Amino acid sequence: LNLLASVLSSSSLVCDPSVADEAYLRCMRGFRFGENWPDLGVTMAGLKRMHNLKQLLLQAQSNNVGGSFVEAGVWRGGMSIFAAAVVEAYGLGRKVFLCDSFEGLPKPRRGSLREDEKYYVSPVASAMFREGQQEVMENFRMFGVSLDNVSFIPGLFLFSLPKLRDQLIQ
């Protein structure tokens, strides 16, 4: 799972361990804390968050907490790929739900954007966040993670999440 996390984040593809320690550690720091938006990777969450996700899934299992894993806003699917891999590797028997419009970010309500959020509605960001469901499914396949217990829930959260509620608590 550690190797999968390093490839999902693209840290193993970008940070060269054969260079001087300081340069390698500086490169890894951005991937550890999710400070990089990777060109090659499928998650921007960072290695530390992926490790935390694994620990939370295992803790929920050991404490007999039922339910499913839901990612609301999946981009390229990296965190859900990792969650599904943890569920599969440890035999947790949980469902994994990916909720997204799969069409990019919705247009904000008039006057709702703060100054520091305007980047997210720029043409560059709109294109970057527009990953279709087929691309995300292909990422699961590319990393060898089964889609057997994975469901894709397309649509805006306002409409899609209320319909999903009953399935989540099973």
Secondary structure, DSSP 8 states (H G I E B T S, - for coil): -HHHHHHHHTHHHH--TTS-HHHHHHHHHHHHTT----SS-S--S-HHHHHHHHHHHHHHHHTT----EEEES-TTSHHHHHHHHHHHHTT----EEEEE-SS------TT---GGGGGGGSHHHHHHH---HHHHHHHHHHTT---TTEEEEES-HHHHHHHHHHHHT-
